[in-house]
Amino acid sequence: MKLKSLLNENVLGDLPSSKLKKMKWNPVTDKEPVNEGLKSNIMQKWDTTQVIEKDLVEFINSAQDASGSELTSKVYIALKNATEHARRVMRKG
């Protein structure tokens, strides 16, 4: 399977990004991004769940290519922890 096909495939299943709320920062209407204490500028780049997913898949593949399974395992653990945090946040409502 080609990389482009993999990136276009939703690993997490259907993510109807057109129905999801956009991030707080809109590059068209807002001059400065809302980073709210983030160490990076992901709010500028990640405007839909599809973009997030594609970036994460690409990052994981790059980590594996660059450093092998050890780094990929650490990325997996970090994403698992972030997923658990997201579940707790969603349960709080």
C-alpha positions as CSV (number, residue, x, y, z in Angstrom):
1,M,0.0,0.0,0.0
2,K,1.4,3.4,-0.9
3,L,2.2,5.9,1.8
4,K,-0.2,8.4,0.4
5,S,-3.0,5.9,0.7
6,L,-2.0,5.1,4.2
7,L,-2.0,8.7,5.2
8,N,-5.4,9.2,3.6
9,E,-6.8,6.2,5.4
10,N,-8.3,7.0,8.8
11,V,-6.5,4.7,11.2
12,L,-9.0,5.5,13.9
13,G,-12.1,4.9,11.7
14,D,-14.3,7.6,10.2
15,L,-13.5,11.0,11.6
16,P,-16.2,13.4,10.3
17,S,-13.9,16.5,10.6
18,S,-16.4,18.6,8.7
19,K,-18.8,18.2,11.6
20,L,-16.2,18.8,14.3
21,K,-15.5,22.1,15.9
22,K,-12.5,23.9,14.6
23,M,-9.6,24.8,16.8
24,K,-9.7,28.1,18.7
25,W,-7.3,29.9,16.4
26,N,-8.4,30.8,12.9
27,P,-5.4,32.0,10.8
28,V,-7.8,34.0,8.5
29,T,-9.5,36.0,11.2
30,D,-7.0,36.0,14.1
31,K,-3.6,37.7,13.9
32,E,-2.0,35.7,16.7
33,P,-2.5,32.0,17.5
34,V,-3.9,30.9,20.8
35,N,-1.2,28.7,22.2
36,E,-2.3,28.6,25.9
37,G,1.0,27.4,27.2
38,L,1.8,25.0,24.5
39,K,5.5,24.4,23.7
40,S,4.9,24.3,19.9
41,N,2.6,25.9,17.3
42,I,0.4,22.9,16.8
43,M,-2.7,25.1,17.0
44,Q,-1.6,26.8,13.8
45,K,-1.1,23.5,11.9
46,W,-3.7,21.1,13.4
47,D,-7.0,22.6,12.3
48,T,-8.8,19.3,11.7
49,T,-8.7,15.8,13.1
50,Q,-7.6,14.5,9.7
51,V,-4.5,16.8,9.8
52,I,-3.7,15.6,13.3
53,E,-4.0,12.0,12.4
54,K,-1.8,12.4,9.2
55,D,0.9,14.2,11.2
56,L,0.9,11.6,13.9
57,V,1.2,8.8,11.4
58,E,4.0,10.6,9.6
59,F,5.8,11.3,12.9
60,I,5.6,7.7,14.0
61,N,7.0,6.5,10.7
62,S,9.8,9.0,10.8
63,A,10.6,8.0,14.4
64,Q,10.8,4.4,13.4
65,D,13.0,5.2,10.4
66,A,15.3,7.4,12.4
67,S,15.7,5.5,15.7
68,G,13.9,2.2,15.4
69,S,11.6,0.5,17.8
70,E,12.9,2.1,21.0
71,L,11.8,5.6,20.0
72,T,8.6,4.3,18.4
73,S,7.8,2.5,21.7
74,K,8.3,5.7,23.7
75,V,6.0,7.6,21.2
76,Y,3.4,4.8,21.6
77,I,3.5,5.2,25.4
78,A,3.2,9.0,25.1
79,L,0.2,8.7,22.8
80,K,-1.4,6.1,25.0
81,N,-1.1,8.4,28.0
82,A,-2.5,11.3,26.0
83,T,-5.4,9.1,24.9
84,E,-6.2,8.2,28.5
85,H,-6.1,11.8,29.4
86,A,-8.6,12.6,26.6
87,R,-10.9,9.9,27.9
88,R,-10.9,11.4,31.4
89,V,-11.5,14.9,30.0
90,M,-14.5,13.6,27.9
91,R,-16.0,11.8,30.9
92,K,-15.9,15.0,32.9
93,G,-17.9,16.6,30.0
